[in-house]
Amino acid sequence: QPWAAHFKMESYVSQELYELAISSFPVDAERIGIFGHSMGGHGALTLAFKYPQRFKSVSAFAPIAAPVDVPWGQKAFSTYLGGTEADWYAHDASRLVASKGKQFDTILVDQGMQDQFLNQLCIDTLETAAAQAGQPLTLRRHDGYDHGYYFIQSFMEDHLQFHAQQQQ
């Protein structure tokens, strides 16, 4: 089944990798954050809202914020998840934020405004969902940045500091 790979990745990050990090490194299980870029940003947001007891903080770089709202996302979800659009909401970052309410003190998201995928990322949908849910969101829009390495590298330290502050 195509959907099995999706759930395997979800359980790998939220359970197997999580447990491996706790057992292999000197980390405090009560102070773990998650972040990612693009589809990884989407994954970080969805996992954080599905498993808020495991993650103390969440941030993302140019996340795919509402795949249900764009044709390629609909195609991917229909192929990998099957079912109907309503079934896909449990795997859509903006829908999860809207349905779960406030889970974190704040979320940090950075978005380059010259991102070649900007119209497909649906950042405004995430912003609206967070506002409606009462979930604080710091959404920083950056002129002159695209979807690439330089964008991530330029703001990586901010995300590391954000997570450190959220862990206190």
Summary of the structure (lengths in Angstrom):
residues: 168
radius of gyration: 15.5
end to end distance: 42.1
largest distance: 43.2
contacts: 524
relative contact order: 0.15
helix: 57%
strand: 13%
